[in-house]
Amino acid sequence: MQQTIEALYKQALERKDNPQEGSYTNYLYDKGLDKILKKVGEEATEVIVGAKNTNDELIYETADLFFHLMVLLVEKGVSFDDIKDELGSRQGQQSILHERENWR
Ligand SMILES: N=c1c2ncn([C@@H]3O[C@H](COP(=O)(O)OP(=O)(O)OP(=O)(O)O)[C@@H](O)[C@H]3O)c2ncn1[C@@H]1O[C@H](COP(=O)(O)O)[C@@H](O)[C@H]1O
């Protein structure tokens, strides 16, 4: 079974709107922003360590980081569309940069 990052975001949003008993996501919301930021920092570090070890470890830690990032976005009231818009706005910029490099 596969899970998209957007579906992960929606799940995190659903937990915010409808808290569930025993939910790890709700545990993070209850602890607050500093706890979520601490987890994002830890998971980002674990991605770096994982990348130095094995791809299996890198994949595992990346999934952890994505999950905690989605919780952070929900906590801060940033929508997934905000991220998609930002990424979309860079697509054009990137090709302009490449064109400039090709002129040199
Ligand atoms: N993708 C994830 C996911 N990735 C990681 N984790 C949790 O993140 C935690 C990270 O482990 P750590 O050892 O770093 O943390 P810990 O020691 O358990 O807890 P801390 O006190 O350090 O926060 C684990 O408890 C994992 O279960 C996740 N928890 C939930 N999800 C998704 O969110 C959905 C809803 O989950 P609940 O909110 O728990 O119902 C799930 O069905 C999943 O799809």
The ligand as a MOL file (V3000), in Angstrom:
LIG
                    3D

  0  0  0     0  0            999 V3000
M  V30 BEGIN CTAB
M  V30 COUNTS 44 47 0 0 0
M  V30 BEGIN ATOM
M  V30 1 N 3.0820 8.3910 9.4390 0
M  V30 2 C 2.9330 8.3810 10.6550 0
M  V30 3 C 4.0670 8.3370 11.5360 0
M  V30 4 N 5.3880 8.3150 11.3010 0
M  V30 5 C 5.9620 8.2650 12.4910 0
M  V30 6 N 5.0450 8.2480 13.4940 0
M  V30 7 C 5.2670 8.1630 14.9290 0
M  V30 8 O 6.3250 9.0090 15.2570 0
M  V30 9 C 6.9530 8.5330 16.4210 0
M  V30 10 C 8.4260 8.7240 16.2130 0
M  V30 11 O 9.1270 7.8770 17.0550 0
M  V30 12 P 10.1530 8.4180 18.0850 0
M  V30 13 O 10.8160 7.2210 18.6900 0
M  V30 14 O 11.0020 9.4660 17.4650 0
M  V30 15 O 9.2330 9.1620 19.1380 0
M  V30 16 P 8.6350 8.5770 20.4930 0
M  V30 17 O 9.7370 8.2060 21.4120 0
M  V30 18 O 7.6090 7.5130 20.1990 0
M  V30 19 O 7.8630 9.8350 21.0660 0
M  V30 20 P 8.4260 11.2580 21.4640 0
M  V30 21 O 8.0750 11.4710 22.9110 0
M  V30 22 O 9.8940 11.3530 21.1690 0
M  V30 23 O 7.6400 12.1870 20.5940 0
M  V30 24 C 6.5150 7.0650 16.6020 0
M  V30 25 O 5.6860 6.9560 17.7570 0
M  V30 26 C 5.7340 6.7700 15.3310 0
M  V30 27 O 4.6100 5.9490 15.5620 0
M  V30 28 C 3.8390 8.3210 12.9320 0
M  V30 29 N 2.5910 8.3600 13.4590 0
M  V30 30 C 1.5340 8.4100 12.6090 0
M  V30 31 N 1.6640 8.4270 11.2470 0
M  V30 32 C 0.4720 8.4870 10.3540 0
M  V30 33 O -0.5570 9.1830 11.0000 0
M  V30 34 C -1.7210 8.3640 11.0650 0
M  V30 35 C -2.4910 8.6840 12.3320 0
M  V30 36 O -1.7320 8.2520 13.4480 0
M  V30 37 P -2.2760 8.5250 14.9130 0
M  V30 38 O -2.3250 9.9950 15.0730 0
M  V30 39 O -1.2790 7.8740 15.8520 0
M  V30 40 O -3.6130 7.8900 15.0010 0
M  V30 41 C -1.2060 6.9240 10.9890 0
M  V30 42 O -2.1810 6.0470 10.4810 0
M  V30 43 C -0.0350 7.0720 10.0350 0
M  V30 44 O -0.5000 7.0620 8.6920 0
M  V30 END ATOM
M  V30 BEGIN BOND
M  V30 1 2 1 2
M  V30 2 1 2 3
M  V30 3 1 2 31
M  V30 4 1 3 4
M  V30 5 2 3 28
M  V30 6 2 4 5
M  V30 7 1 5 6
M  V30 8 1 6 7
M  V30 9 1 6 28
M  V30 10 1 7 8
M  V30 11 1 7 26
M  V30 12 1 8 9
M  V30 13 1 9 10
M  V30 14 1 9 24
M  V30 15 1 10 11
M  V30 16 1 11 12
M  V30 17 2 12 13
M  V30 18 1 12 14
M  V30 19 1 12 15
M  V30 20 1 15 16
M  V30 21 2 16 17
M  V30 22 1 16 18
M  V30 23 1 16 19
M  V30 24 1 19 20
M  V30 25 2 20 21
M  V30 26 1 20 22
M  V30 27 1 20 23
M  V30 28 1 24 25
M  V30 29 1 24 26
M  V30 30 1 26 27
M  V30 31 1 28 29
M  V30 32 2 29 30
M  V30 33 1 30 31
M  V30 34 1 31 32
M  V30 35 1 32 33
M  V30 36 1 32 43
M  V30 37 1 33 34
M  V30 38 1 34 35
M  V30 39 1 34 41
M  V30 40 1 35 36
M  V30 41 1 36 37
M  V30 42 2 37 38
M  V30 43 1 37 39
M  V30 44 1 37 40
M  V30 45 1 41 42
M  V30 46 1 41 43
M  V30 47 1 43 44
M  V30 END BOND
M  V30 END CTAB
M  END
